[in-house]
Amino acid sequence: MKRTSPSTVVTKEELDDAAHDLIELAKARGMELRRLPGRRVFTSSPNTPSIDELLRDNLRTALEDEVIAANPTADGEIDGNELDHELIKKALIGLRLSALRSVARERDLLVSGNSEQVASRIAQELGWDADAIARLVLAHEEEPTAERGHISRIFPTQETVDTALAGELLELVSGRYVRVGVARWFVFEELAFDPARLEVSGTFRSYRATVDDVRGEATLTPVPSRQSAQVVADTGAAAMEVRGPGLQAARAAAGAVQLVTGTDLRGYVPRAELAAEVGNGLHPASDFILDLVSTRFDQVGLFDRNITVARFRVAEGEPEEDSTFSRPALRAVRFEGIHLLDSIAACRLLAHERRPLVEIALQVSYKSNEDGQLVRLPVKIGVETDHVLIATGYGSDPQLSLDAHRALVNAVKAEIAEGVADDDALAILVARIGARADEIDDPETATMLTD
């Protein structure tokens, strides 16, 4: 068996001594160069700032690529400065390597190496400034995340919501909880309603049960989880909006409101049912998302669209159970890139195979109606079996991104309630997708969603 050589482990003190020796060597060599015969040395300023500390950090980073540093610990804790640096790198590594290299290229830094190496160069160039790193990460995210974005899920209802009646019923359970599944409850905490709008906030409480062997005895251990969620409904609308990052919490919140108020959830998205029969055109879910992007976005002030992720569902139904073997099955295919709607592969899945386009992530621009301020944002739209997901990243301006998110939510609600906004425009887009699917080579310039 081939064995790899063990890595060299050195103490922090040895690493510091090595960096110190290198700095002293560099200084001594510099003095030697000054004394060469016939050389004149010019100094720009008699008060040249000391760069020893910055140089020492850079040398330590370079040395740590070759050896493993074993640092002393105080009461089992990680050194605070090292922890800060590692967290900053962790935040940067959350970006794709392509995005990190793009940032490095913009700042005239080396772009070679893995994610950690490129992230370290960027962090050093920014002086390990946590606030500057946070702004950079938000400005370069390709997809919104639950931690750094506005998340809403639209659950269609069977009938329009009567917010006044629903509010009166929910008052009876304020400060109480209802069971929504096995070891799952939703706690109603805050309620506000009037004839126009209903808002109810609460916490989804759930437990996992793990069985451990402790000293030879089986022990059942509960593992708790808590997630907050807010349900918002406008009177006369046939939908509930659930705000909050967690899918389980969102479904629990919508289900709890349904239990108390009797407002039945549809359990599917009208005009975008994933199990719908497909005729001669695209799958209804694909029509739903394409009409949103091509028409509804324009109506709410979102433009300059660049689809970077597209996910298609390619298998239908549940796998058949078989006790003798497991049959491989591909459930979905995900494309990543830029201007994906212009790619032949995506167009063939849409037009030839009529697969449902169930999720897209894209970069969009949004302009404030008040002061005309422009912001570039990552956005995600997903059609699930019982709801539509809308996620908007913070970008460089969290408040402006919230305005954009509200506009997106209104666009999705309108698509659910009214269907296709512009039949003629969608037909033209579908025809272009069909034509692109019959081509051989991808175009050099994106044209499918040009403004």
VORO-917322 format. One record per residue (C-alpha): residue number from 1; x negated, y, z; residue in one letter. Coordinates in steps of 0.02 Angstrom, whole numbers. Each point is the difference from the previous one (the first is absolute). Example, Ala and Ser with C-alpha at 12.3 -4.5 7.8 and 13.67 -1.06 7.14 Angstrom:
2
1, -615, -225, 390, a
2, -69, 172, -33, s
This chain:
451
1, 0, 0, 0, m
2, -67, 170, -48, k
3, -32, 113, 149, r
4, -10, 189, -8, t
5, -131, 95, 95, s
6, 65, 78, 161, p
7, 17, 190, 1, s
8, -126, 98, 100, t
9, 76, 69, 159, v
10, -85, 149, 82, v
11, 49, 107, 148, t
12, 62, 177, -18, k
13, -158, 61, 82, e
14, -108, -89, -129, e
15, 105, 73, -140, l
16, -17, 175, 73, d
17, -188, -23, 17, d
18, -13, -55, -182, a
19, 98, 154, -57, a
20, -109, 112, 110, h
21, -160, -76, -72, d
22, 61, 28, -178, l
23, 39, 182, 37, i
24, -171, 27, 78, e
25, -81, -86, -148, l
26, 94, 115, -119, a
27, -54, 154, 99, k
28, -182, -56, 2, a
29, 3, -34, -186, r
30, 77, 172, -28, g
31, -141, 83, 97, m
32, -129, -96, -103, e
33, 79, 64, -161, l
34, -11, 178, 66, r
35, -187, -17, 27, r
36, -42, -61, -174, l
37, -133, 114, -78, p
38, 65, 130, -122, g
39, 182, -18, 58, r
40, 102, 149, 57, r
41, 150, -37, 112, v
42, 150, 118, 1, f
43, 129, 1, 139, t
44, 170, 77, -39, s
45, 35, 45, 181, s
46, -103, 0, 160, p
47, 156, -63, 92, n
48, 29, -159, -98, t
49, 137, -101, 89, p
50, -46, -169, 71, s
51, 70, -147, -98, i
52, -77, -133, 111, d
53, 167, -61, 69, e
54, 83, -12, -170, l
55, -154, -87, -70, l
56, -2, -120, 147, r
57, 182, -47, -31, d
58, -35, -30, -185, n
59, -152, -106, 40, l
60, 97, -103, 127, r
61, 136, -31, -129, t
62, -129, -57, -126, a
63, -85, -113, 127, l
64, 165, -76, 54, e
65, 22, -64, -178, d
66, -152, -111, 31, e
67, 19, -52, 182, v
68, 137, -21, 130, i
69, -5, 125, 143, a
70, 44, -65, 173, a
71, 57, 151, 100, n
72, 12, 10, 189, p
73, 174, 6, 76, t
74, 67, 94, 150, a
75, 136, -99, 90, d
76, 35, -97, -159, g
77, 44, 156, -101, e
78, -61, 46, -175, i
79, -107, 156, -14, d
80, 119, 147, -32, g
81, -100, 75, -142, n
82, -16, -167, -88, e
83, 186, -33, 23, l
84, 44, 169, -77, d
85, -110, -36, -151, h
86, 72, -173, -25, e
87, 180, 65, 11, l
88, -40, 133, -129, i
89, -72, -133, -117, k
90, 153, -109, 33, k
91, 115, 142, -53, a
92, -99, 27, -160, l
93, -5, -185, -41, i
94, 190, 4, 2, g
95, -17, 81, -172, l
96, -37, -108, -150, r
97, -183, -16, -50, l
98, 41, 87, -164, s
99, 70, 148, 96, a
100, -153, 5, 115, l
101, -116, 0, -150, r
102, 101, 139, -79, s
103, -20, 105, 158, v
104, -187, -39, 6, a
105, -19, 48, -182, r
106, 88, 166, 30, e
107, -127, 37, 137, r
108, -153, -56, -100, d
109, -29, -151, 112, l
110, -56, -174, -49, l
111, 150, -105, -50, v
112, -84, -171, 4, s
113, 25, -127, 138, g
114, 149, -69, 95, n
115, 140, 96, 85, s
116, -92, 21, 164, e
117, -157, 66, -83, q
118, 95, 128, -105, v
119, 107, 49, 150, a
120, -156, 29, 105, s
121, -74, 117, -130, r
122, 162, 100, -9, i
123, 13, 10, 190, a
124, -181, 57, 16, q
125, 26, 132, -134, e
126, 149, 66, 99, l
127, -99, -1, 162, g
128, 111, -137, 75, w
129, 137, 132, 20, d
130, 157, -98, 47, a
131, 121, 137, -54, d
132, -84, 21, -170, a
133, 1, -189, -24, i
134, 185, -8, 44, a
135, 42, 134, -129, r
136, -104, -89, -131, l
137, 85, -168, 31, v
138, 174, 75, -12, l
139, -44, 90, -161, a
140, -66, -159, -85, h
141, 120, -136, 54, e
142, 70, -96, -148, e
143, 148, -72, 96, e
144, 94, 66, 152, p
145, -16, -104, 158, t
146, 111, -22, 151, a
147, -132, 87, 107, e
148, -24, 148, -116, r
149, 164, 34, -87, g
150, 187, 32, 7, h
151, 97, -163, -12, i
152, 186, -17, -39, s
153, 108, -147, -49, r
154, 171, 24, -81, i
155, 126, -137, 45, f
156, 157, 9, -110, p
157, 166, -24, 91, t
158, 164, -76, -59, q
159, 100, 158, 38, e
160, -41, 182, 25, t
161, -53, 47, 176, v
162, 118, 96, 115, d
163, -130, 82, 112, t
164, 125, 69, 126, a
165, 81, -170, 31, l
166, -168, -90, -2, a
167, -70, 126, 125, g
168, 145, -28, 121, e
169, -28, -188, -5, l
170, -187, 18, 25, l
171, 27, 111, 152, e
172, 66, -155, 89, l
173, -168, -88, -17, v
174, -116, 148, 32, s
175, -134, -58, 122, g
176, 47, -182, -32, r
177, -63, -136, -115, y
178, 71, -132, -116, v
179, -74, -165, -52, r
180, -47, -6, -185, v
181, -86, -169, -11, g
182, -91, -133, 98, v
183, -102, 92, 133, a
184, 37, 163, -91, r
185, 97, 151, 63, w
186, 30, 179, -52, f
187, 9, 131, 138, v
188, 106, 155, -37, f
189, -87, 152, 75, e
190, 52, 165, -83, e
191, 155, 48, -97, l
192, 54, 156, -94, a
193, 149, 14, -118, f
194, 124, 119, -76, d
195, 124, -12, -144, p
196, -145, 16, -124, a
197, -142, -108, 68, r
198, -42, -139, 121, l
199, -172, -26, 77, e
200, -38, -142, 121, v
201, -172, -44, 69, s
202, -55, -154, 93, g
203, -130, -134, 27, t
204, -9, -174, -74, f
205, -58, -122, 135, r
206, -57, -174, -49, s
207, -101, -143, 73, y
208, -106, -139, -72, r
209, -16, -156, 105, a
210, -171, -83, 0, t
211, -38, -166, 82, v
212, -173, -14, 79, d
213, -91, -138, 91, d
214, -60, 75, 163, v
215, -100, -119, 111, r
216, 85, -150, -75, g
217, 176, 70, 17, e
218, 111, 65, -139, a
219, 47, 181, 30, t
220, 127, 107, -94, l
221, -64, 178, -21, t
222, 109, 143, -66, p
223, -84, 125, -117, v
224, 101, 162, -5, p
225, 15, 125, -143, s
226, 83, 172, -8, r
227, 38, 108, -152, q
228, 99, 161, -12, s
229, 125, 38, -137, a
230, 128, 134, -43, q
231, 160, -26, -100, v
232, 68, 148, -97, v
233, 164, 0, -96, a
234, 94, 140, -89, d
235, 189, -6, 1, t
236, 73, -56, -164, g
237, -162, -88, -52, a
238, -2, -188, -25, a
239, -173, -24, 74, a
240, -102, 8, 161, m
241, -176, 69, 3, e
242, -115, -81, 127, v
243, -158, 98, 43, r
244, -148, -90, 75, g
245, -148, -105, -54, p
246, 57, -176, 44, g
247, 105, -109, -115, l
248, 65, -109, 142, q
249, 43, 153, 104, a
250, 90, 79, -148, a
251, 107, -153, -32, r
252, 35, -17, 186, a
253, 53, 183, 14, a
254, 115, -9, -152, a
255, 72, -166, 61, g
256, 31, 69, 175, a
257, 95, 151, -69, v
258, 99, -118, -110, q
259, 46, -108, 152, l
260, 61, 148, 103, v
261, 87, 104, -134, t
262, 65, -134, -117, g
263, -85, 88, -148, t
264, -47, -152, -103, d
265, -165, -4, -93, l
266, 8, -61, -179, r
267, -151, -113, 16, g
268, -57, 47, -176, y
269, -41, 156, -101, v
270, 139, 45, -124, p
271, -59, 8, -180, r
272, -168, -75, 52, a
273, 44, -173, 62, e
274, -152, -111, -11, l
275, 108, -152, -36, a
276, 98, 88, -138, a
277, 22, -78, -171, e
278, -109, 80, -135, v
279, 75, 41, -169, g
280, -90, 67, -152, n
281, -81, 145, 94, g
282, -115, 11, 148, l
283, 38, -72, 171, h
284, 117, 116, 100, p
285, -134, 24, 134, a
286, -121, 59, -135, s
287, 131, 121, -69, d
288, 27, 65, 177, f
289, -184, 40, 30, i
290, -35, 66, -176, l
291, 149, 118, 4, d
292, -57, 63, 170, l
293, -176, 37, -63, v
294, 45, 68, -170, s
295, 156, 104, 42, t
296, 41, 16, 185, r
297, -178, 51, 44, f
298, 12, 145, -122, d
299, 164, 55, 77, q
300, -75, 15, 175, v
301, -164, 84, -51, g
302, -120, -148, -10, l
303, -111, -2, -155, f
304, -169, -53, -72, d
305, 33, -183, 41, r
306, -137, -131, -4, n
307, 53, -178, 44, i
308, -146, -88, 85, t
309, 85, -158, 64, v
310, 142, -100, -76, a
311, 69, -159, 76, r
312, 113, -119, -96, f
313, 100, -145, 67, r
314, -36, -149, -111, v
315, 85, -146, 90, a
316, 182, -10, 48, e
317, 86, -96, 138, g
318, -75, -97, 144, e
319, -126, -141, -28, p
320, 73, -173, 6, e
321, -48, -95, 157, e
322, -94, -159, -32, d
323, -77, -106, 136, s
324, -123, -84, -118, t
325, -89, 148, -81, f
326, -5, 188, -7, s
327, 29, 74, -171, r
328, -103, 156, -39, p
329, 111, 149, -40, a
330, -42, 178, -47, l
331, 123, 118, 84, r
332, -62, 170, -58, a
333, -135, 83, -104, v
334, -81, 164, 47, r
335, -91, 118, -118, f
336, -119, 135, 59, e
337, -78, 138, -103, g
338, 55, 167, -72, i
339, 149, 43, -110, h
340, 57, -181, 11, l
341, 162, 28, -95, l
342, -108, 28, -155, d
343, -83, -172, 15, s
344, 53, -136, -120, i
345, 0, -133, 136, a
346, 125, 97, 107, a
347, 110, 40, -149, c
348, 6, -183, -51, r
349, 59, -52, 173, l
350, 135, 134, -11, l
351, 59, -22, -180, a
352, -44, -178, -51, h
353, 19, -96, 163, e
354, 126, 123, 76, r
355, -77, -19, 172, r
356, 62, 117, 135, p
357, -118, 144, 40, l
358, 25, 2, 189, v
359, -134, 120, 64, e
360, -109, 140, -63, i
361, -130, 111, 80, a
362, -43, 161, -88, l
363, -81, 169, 18, q
364, 118, 147, -26, v
365, -8, 189, 13, s
366, 126, 101, 97, y
367, 22, 189, 4, k
368, 80, 92, 146, s
369, 157, 98, -44, n
370, -43, 132, 131, e
371, -179, 53, -39, d
372, -43, -103, -154, g
373, -135, -96, 92, q
374, -54, -157, -94, l
375, -46, -166, 80, v
376, -52, -170, -70, r
377, 75, -148, 92, l
378, -1, -191, -1, p
379, 176, -72, -10, v
380, 71, -176, 8, k
381, 172, -58, -56, i
382, 56, -180, 29, g
383, 162, -92, -35, v
384, 32, -135, 131, e
385, 144, -122, 11, t
386, 102, 111, 117, d
387, -78, 174, -8, h
388, -115, 120, -91, v
389, -166, 52, 77, l
390, -64, 178, -20, i
391, -174, 42, 68, a
392, -90, 166, -22, t
393, -180, 29, 54, g
394, -47, 156, 97, y
395, -122, 61, -131, g
396, -86, 164, 41, s
397, 157, 80, 74, d
398, 110, -110, 114, p
399, 141, 129, 8, q
400, 8, 21, -189, l
401, -7, -189, -19, s
402, 153, -12, 114, l
403, 94, 117, -117, d
404, -51, -112, -146, a
405, 55, -154, 97, h
406, 172, 73, 34, r
407, 15, 37, -187, a
408, -46, -180, -38, l
409, 129, -68, 122, v
410, 135, 108, -81, n
411, -51, -65, -171, a
412, 13, -182, 56, v
413, 169, 31, 83, k
414, 64, 78, -162, a
415, -64, -146, -104, e
416, 89, -124, 116, i
417, 163, 98, 0, a
418, 6, 57, -183, e
419, -106, -122, -98, g
420, -109, 52, -147, v
421, -18, 189, -7, a
422, -34, 13, -187, d
423, 48, -149, -109, d
424, -75, 74, -158, d
425, -167, 42, 80, a
426, -12, -173, 79, l
427, 43, -82, -167, a
428, -142, 95, -84, i
429, -123, -51, 135, l
430, 56, -183, -10, v
431, -23, 4, -189, a
432, -176, 68, 21, r
433, -39, -136, 127, i
434, 63, -131, -124, g
435, -109, 72, -137, a
436, -152, 4, 113, r
437, 30, -182, 49, a
438, -20, -50, -185, d
439, -167, 89, -19, e
440, -170, -83, 12, i
441, -113, 131, 81, d
442, 36, 117, 144, d
443, 6, 184, -50, p
444, -147, 115, 36, e
445, 117, 134, 71, t
446, 148, -23, 116, a
447, 162, 62, -79, t
448, 144, -96, 82, m
449, 34, 120, 143, l
450, -75, 160, -66, t
451, 91, 155, 62, d
